[in-house]
């Protein structure tokens, strides 16, 4: 019986277990991780027929290879990386499945450039307005207000400087006019004085010759006699000696 049991045990030996298989079953397969620091936040895939792409490039509507050979080579390379037949991941699959990023698919043969631009804009603004490191509308408004205030301040300063200069010019003109008026009045006074001297010269000569001698003698006589009424005495003296003045004039 013991021999029969040993023979049966030898007839059905236990299956061999590979140590590597045990290790593989015990350990999880390594998973790919995407570096969030360099991974793009948005992915857009543009599709177009090769003949349409070539037409855009060679008519100057898009940039690309310059020769037919370069275009064929780049098209083949793109096809190998993005249109595989073996089920392997292509570029868009990597971002959608591995990176977990939604890929926007656009057929450029079916939409215009404006429509594609608007679709991309809506896609990128799906998480909120896109911040492109430009100044915000509020910042631009504040800057514009500050600039307008500065321009108004400069304009006020220019107006004030012009006003002060105008007042200074008016003050200079008034001072000049005052000086000219003083000089004019001085010239007029000097002229009037000379004219008066010229006008009064014959009269003085007449008085000195005909009146002053007799009047001086009459005054001297008043001083000697000292009458009670000197005015009447002087009048009588001048009346008595009037013929002498008349004779000398003649």
C-alpha positions in Angstrom: 0.0 0.0 0.0 2.8 2.4 0.9 4.5 1.7 -2.5 1.2 2.3 -4.3 0.7 5.7 -2.5 4.3 6.7 -3.4 3.7 5.8 -7.1 0.5 7.8 -7.2 2.3 10.7 -5.7 5.0 10.5 -8.2 2.5 10.2 -11.1 1.0 13.6 -10.2 3.9 15.9 -9.1 3.0 19.4 -7.9 3.4 22.2 -10.5 6.6 24.2 -10.3 6.3 27.8 -9.3 8.7 30.4 -10.7 10.2 32.6 -8.0 10.1 35.6 -10.3 6.4 35.0 -10.9 5.9 35.0 -7.2 7.7 38.2 -6.9 5.7 39.8 -9.7 2.5 38.7 -8.2 3.4 40.0 -4.8 4.6 43.5 -6.2 2.4 46.1 -8.0 3.5 47.2 -11.4 5.1 50.7 -11.4 2.7 53.4 -12.5 3.7 56.4 -14.6 3.4 59.8 -13.0 3.2 63.1 -14.8 5.3 66.0 -13.5 2.7 68.6 -12.8 5.3 71.3 -12.9 6.0 70.9 -16.6 2.8 69.2 -17.8 0.5 71.6 -19.9 -2.7 72.7 -18.4 -4.5 72.6 -21.7 -4.0 70.4 -24.8 -5.4 71.1 -28.3 -5.1 68.7 -31.2 -5.6 70.1 -34.7 -6.5 67.7 -37.4 -6.4 68.3 -41.2 -6.0 66.3 -44.4 -2.4 66.1 -45.7 -3.4 67.8 -49.0 -5.1 70.7 -47.1 -2.0 71.1 -44.9 0.3 71.2 -47.9 -2.0 73.7 -49.7 -1.9 76.0 -46.6 1.9 75.8 -46.3 2.7 76.4 -49.9 0.4 79.3 -50.4 1.9 81.0 -47.4 -1.1 80.8 -45.0 0.8 78.6 -42.5 4.4 77.9 -41.7 6.0 74.5 -42.3 8.5 72.6 -44.5 9.8 74.4 -47.6 10.0 71.4 -50.0 7.8 68.5 -50.9 10.3 66.0 -49.6 10.4 67.7 -46.2 6.6 67.8 -46.0 6.3 64.0 -46.8 8.9 63.2 -44.2 7.3 65.3 -41.5 3.8 63.9 -42.4 5.1 60.3 -42.1 6.7 61.0 -38.7 3.5 62.6 -37.5 1.4 59.6 -38.7 3.7 57.2 -36.8 3.4 59.1 -33.6 -0.3 59.9 -33.8 -2.1 57.3 -36.0 -0.7 53.9 -34.8 -2.5 50.7 -35.9 -1.2 48.5 -33.1 -3.3 50.1 -30.3 -0.4 51.8 -28.6 -0.9 55.2 -27.0 -0.5 58.2 -29.2 0.3 61.7 -28.0 -3.4 62.7 -27.4 -4.0 59.4 -25.6 -1.1 60.1 -23.3 -2.5 63.4 -22.2 -6.1 62.2 -21.9 -5.4 58.8 -20.2 -2.1 59.2 -18.4 -2.0 62.9 -17.6 -5.8 63.2 -17.1 -6.0 66.3 -19.3 -8.9 66.9 -21.5 -7.8 67.2 -25.1 -9.8 69.6 -27.4 -10.0 68.0 -30.9 -10.5 70.5 -33.8 -10.9 69.6 -37.4 -9.3 72.6 -39.2 -10.9 71.5 -42.5 -14.4 71.9 -41.1 -14.0 75.2 -39.2 -12.5 78.6 -39.9 -9.5 80.1 -38.1 -11.8 82.5 -36.2 -14.1 79.6 -35.1 -11.0 77.6 -34.0 -9.7 80.6 -32.1 -13.0 81.1 -30.3 -13.2 77.3 -29.5 -9.7 77.3 -28.0 -10.5 80.5 -26.0 -13.7 78.9 -24.5 -11.7 75.7 -23.8 -9.0 77.6 -22.0 -11.4 79.8 -20.1 -13.5 76.8 -18.9 -11.6 77.0 -15.5 -11.9 80.7 -15.3 -10.5 83.7 -17.2 -7.0 83.0 -18.4 -4.3 85.1 -16.7 -1.7 86.0 -19.3 0.5 88.1 -17.0 -0.8 91.3 -18.6 -2.3 94.1 -16.5 -5.9 93.7 -15.5 -8.6 96.1 -16.6 -8.7 97.6 -13.1 -5.0 98.2 -13.1 -5.2 99.8 -16.5 -8.0 102.1 -15.3 -6.0 103.1 -12.2 -3.0 103.8 -14.3 -5.0 105.8 -16.8 -6.6 107.8 -14.0 -3.2 108.5 -12.4 -1.9 109.5 -15.8 -4.8 111.9 -16.4 -4.3 113.3 -12.9 -0.7 113.9 -13.6 -1.5 115.6 -16.9 -4.0 117.8 -15.2 -1.5 118.7 -12.6 1.1 119.6 -15.2 -1.5 121.6 -17.1 -2.4 123.5 -13.8 1.3 124.1 -13.2 1.7 125.5 -16.7 -1.3 127.7 -16.4 0.0 129.0 -13.0 3.4 129.7 -14.5 1.8 131.5 -17.4 -0.3 133.6 -15.0 2.7 134.6 -12.9 4.7 135.5 -16.0 1.8 137.5 -17.3 1.4 139.4 -14.0 5.2 140.0 -13.9 5.1 141.4 -17.5 2.1 143.6 -16.6 4.0 144.9 -13.5 7.0 145.6 -15.7 4.8 147.5 -18.2 3.2 149.5 -15.4 6.6 150.4 -13.9 7.8 151.4 -17.4 4.7 153.5 -18.0 5.2 155.2 -14.5 8.8 156.0 -15.3 7.8 157.4 -18.7 5.0 159.5 -17.1 7.4 160.9 -14.5 10.0 161.7 -17.2 7.3 163.4 -19.4 6.0 165.5 -16.5 9.6 166.5 -15.7 10.2 167.6 -19.3 6.9 169.5 -19.3 7.7 171.2 -16.0 11.2 172.2 -17.2 9.7 173.5 -20.4 7.0 175.5 -18.6 9.7 177.0 -16.3 11.8 178.1 -19.2 8.8 179.4 -21.0 7.7 181.3 -17.9 11.2 182.8 -17.5 11.2 183.8 -21.2 7.7 185.3 -20.8 8.5 187.2 -17.6 11.9 188.6 -18.7 10.5 191.8 -20.4 8.1 192.4 -17.5 10.9 192.3 -15.0 13.0 194.6 -17.1 10.1 197.0 -17.3 9.5 196.9 -13.5 13.2 197.4 -12.7 13.3 200.5 -14.9 10.0 202.2 -14.2 8.5 201.0 -10.9 11.2 199.6 -8.6 13.3 202.8 -8.3 10.3 205.0 -7.4 8.8 202.3 -5.2 12.1 201.8 -3.4 12.5 205.5 -2.7 8.9 205.7 -1.5 9.4 202.8 0.9 12.6 204.4 2.2 10.7 207.7 2.8 8.0 205.7 4.7 10.7 204.3 6.9 12.1 207.7 7.6 8.8 209.5 8.3 7.0 206.6 9.9 3.5 208.2 9.3 0.4 207.0 11.0 -1.0 205.7 7.7 1.9 204.4 5.8 -0.2 203.1 2.9 -1.8 206.5 2.3 1.6 208.1 2.7 3.2 205.8 0.1 0.2 206.3 -2.2 0.6 210.1 -2.0 4.4 209.8 -2.5 3.9 207.6 -5.6 1.2 209.9 -7.0 3.5 213.0 -6.4 6.4 211.3 -8.2 4.4 209.7 -11.0 5.4 212.4 -13.4 9.0 211.5 -12.8 8.4 207.8 -13.8 6.4 209.0 -16.8 9.2 211.4 -17.8 11.8 208.6 -17.5 9.6 206.2 -19.5 9.3 208.8 -22.2 
